């Protein structure tokens, strides 16, 4: 249901790489992007979002802990 998917990875030694996640995401959204740093992914999502759009960040506490608004 998402109009855009941006895969990323937290700076944690057991995290899956963004490049691996984006390959799976592309089966749903061929235009999915991968950014290695969580703050960069959030910035990109906010850049793409319209005024009334929702930006949803999912993942582990490690991922959420790196979100900077």
C-alpha positions in Angstrom: 0.0 0.0 0.0 3.0 2.3 0.3 3.6 4.8 -2.5 7.3 4.7 -1.8 9.7 2.4 0.1 13.1 3.4 1.4 15.2 0.6 2.9 17.9 1.5 5.4 19.9 -0.1 8.2 20.8 0.9 11.8 24.4 1.0 12.9 24.2 -2.4 14.7 26.4 -5.3 13.9 23.6 -7.8 13.3 21.5 -5.5 11.1 20.6 -6.7 7.6 22.1 -4.5 4.9 19.9 -1.9 3.2 21.0 -3.4 -0.2 19.5 -6.8 0.8 16.3 -5.3 2.1 15.7 -3.2 -1.0 15.9 -6.2 -3.2 12.9 -7.7 -1.3 11.1 -4.4 -1.3 11.4 -4.1 -5.1 9.1 -7.0 -5.5 6.4 -4.7 -4.2 7.7 -1.3 -5.4 10.2 -1.5 -8.3 11.3 2.1 -7.5 12.3 1.3 -3.9 15.5 3.0 -2.7 18.3 2.0 -0.3 20.2 4.4 1.9 22.7 3.1 4.3 22.1 5.6 7.1 18.8 5.9 9.0 19.0 9.7 9.2 19.6 9.9 5.5 16.6 7.6 4.8 14.3 9.8 7.0 15.5 12.9 5.3 14.8 11.4 1.9 11.3 10.2 3.0 10.5 13.7 4.3 11.8 15.2 1.0 9.5 13.0 -1.0 6.4 13.4 1.2 3.7 15.9 0.5 2.2 18.2 3.1 -0.6 15.7 3.9 1.5 12.5 3.5 2.4 10.0 6.2 6.0 8.9 6.7 6.1 5.6 8.5 9.4 4.3 10.0 9.4 0.6 10.9 12.1 -1.7 12.3 13.8 -2.4 15.5 14.5 -0.2 18.4 18.0 0.2 17.0 16.4 1.7 13.8 14.0 4.0 15.7 16.7 5.1 18.0 18.6 6.6 15.0 15.6 8.6 13.7 16.4 12.3 13.9 13.6 14.8 13.2 
